[in-house]
């Protein structure tokens, strides 16, 4: 007496509620029709007749109870199945998101480690270096000023990674690059060999270190030595 539902196509909760309401109305209407029919039969037989009394108090009450109980049971089963399905869908959607988030965190940590490792490798031969943020905070050098110095070759900028640069701290004196660096970079264009030369004792300067001489306002001697170095 209860309509069978299509379990292959799960409706949403509001659709299930609508279906249950319609089924309840149908069962109640059917019950009313049966009761009317039996009342009519009983009235024709006679109210004092035992058969008529049995007819009025017979199975219809149990029938409607069974119908509604079956309908309620099926409704509960459907809601449980839908809840499980939604839980599985949520878990399936959450898993890739968690994996992507974990991948991003892992990528960020790896990138930071690579940058730190690269910075350490630079410091192995270049000495202590720093980026624009550090120079602005510790030396009071604005980023715009630092970039202008870099464009005009007033400072030695060593590439770190694809686009970033770090700046050897030994080239600064009183928050400014030592005078003469621009002339040295015009003679030794590549900043890496230029900085290597600036920080190593030079035979042309009697074993003295060019960058230290620049800080002592001995730029003329350093520039001459750099010209000799570049020519050879």
Secondary structure, DSSP 8 states (H G I E B T S, - for coil): ------TTS---HHHHHHHHHHHHHHHHHHHHHHHHHHHHHHHHH-TT-HHHHHHHTSTHHHHHHHHHHHHHHHHHHHHHHHHHHHHHHHHHHHHHHHHHHHHHHHHHHHHHHHHHHHHHHHHHHH-SEE-HHHHHHHH---HHHHHHHHHTT-S-EEEETTTEEEEEGGGEETTEE-TTHHHHHHHS-SHHHHHHHHHSEEGGGTTEEHHHHHHTT-HHHHHHHHHHHHH-
